């Protein structure tokens, strides 16, 4: 299996991923390891399994990865979430985001300000996370991926069309160069 990064319009990015039910299988840890490896290699803050062709509900993130305006001395968080679900949302903020599956695209979209997420850890134990700010945004972005929802879906149809036209044009130019 090749774990190359999948970019839009790869169909795995449009599909809802399968739930993990093989917590005793060493395969799970292998997936997690390769996901962290890829995420760091590509300098992403988070990665959803389908972004590298793994068809399960797994996400990894490390908010230390990115040059976002982290407060001095503030510790980032590193986590693995399996079968994650957003169970509560609160507030709304404008979020400017990029995505490893849409090289060169940066858009501003509405996101909830705070989220509560329930998931399993890699041992299959229940975990619950209350997140706000940057972590809340990363979680929403990556959990959307696992449900087959790319971030451009949060744009109005008109804006989405404009962003995609530019994206495909750039892709073509890059391919020609
Ligand atoms: Zn993404």
Boltz pocket constraint, residues with backbone or C-beta under 6 A from the ligand:
constraints:
  - pocket:
      binder: B
      contacts: [[A, 98], [A, 99], [A, 100], [A, 101], [A, 141], [A, 145]]
      max_distance: 6.0
